[in-house]
Amino acid sequence: MSASVAPYHEHDLAVPRRGQKADDAYRTISEVADDLHVAQHVLRFWESKFKQIEPLKRAGGRRYYRPADVELLKRVHYLLYTQGY
């Protein structure tokens, strides 16, 4: 007798779909700005006001946000836009 095999479902895989990044991937300023629905200059301004936000800067000044940076930015966004601080 053969063992039955469960049907394959694409959503069962832990691999992100095309266009999505893994949770631990670094994100560009445009990706973070799009996720938070703010302009890129807002993120740069927050960097100047909140020293805890320190994205990696590569050649040409290109910013890469770590997952911890993104979480912090989400909290700042929540406090400013939802809580009104």
N, C-alpha and C positions, 0 to 999 in steps of 0.2 A: 504494500500500500504506500502511496506517496503522501507526504505531508502537505497539507494545504498551505499555500503561500498567501499572505495578506496582500491585497492590492497595493500597488505603488501609488503614493500620492506625493506630488511635488512639494506640498507644504510640510511634509514630514521631515524634510532635510533642514539642517541647521545652517546651510549655506545661503547667504543673502541672494535675492533675485537680482537680475540685471538692473542697474541703476540704483541699487541700495548698497550701503556699506555695512560692514560688520559693526557691531556696537562698540568695539574697541578701536575702530579706525579713526585716524585723524581727519578733521574736516576743514575745508577752506572757509574763508570769510564769507564767500557768497553762499555756500551751503548752510552755514549757521544763520546768516541773515535771512535766507529764505525760510528756514525752519521756524524762526522766531517772528517772522513777518515784520522785520525792521530793516532800515537801510544800512548798508555797510558802514557808513560814517558814524552811525549810532554805536556800533560795536567798537570802533576805534576810539570814540569818545569815552565809552565805558572803560576801556583799557587805561585811559589816562586818569580816570577818577578812582578806579578800583585796582590797586596794585596787585591784588590776588589773581587777576586775570592776566596770564602771561603766555600767550600762544608762542609756539616756535616760529622763528622768522628765518626763512631760507634766503638764498640768493635773490637779489632784487627786492627784498623786503616782503616777500610773499608769506602770509600768515597761515599756520596750521594749528588748529585748536585740538587739544587733547580732549578725551571724553570728560575728564574732570573740569576742564575749562567750559565745556558746553553745558554741563550741569550747573555750574556757577552762573553762567549767563542766563540760563533758564530761571534760576532763582531771582536774579537781578530783574529780569523782565517781569516776573510775577509780582515782585514787590513794587516796582515802579508803575506798571500798567494795570494791575489788578487791585493791589492794596493801596495805591496812591501815595507811596512814600516819596 
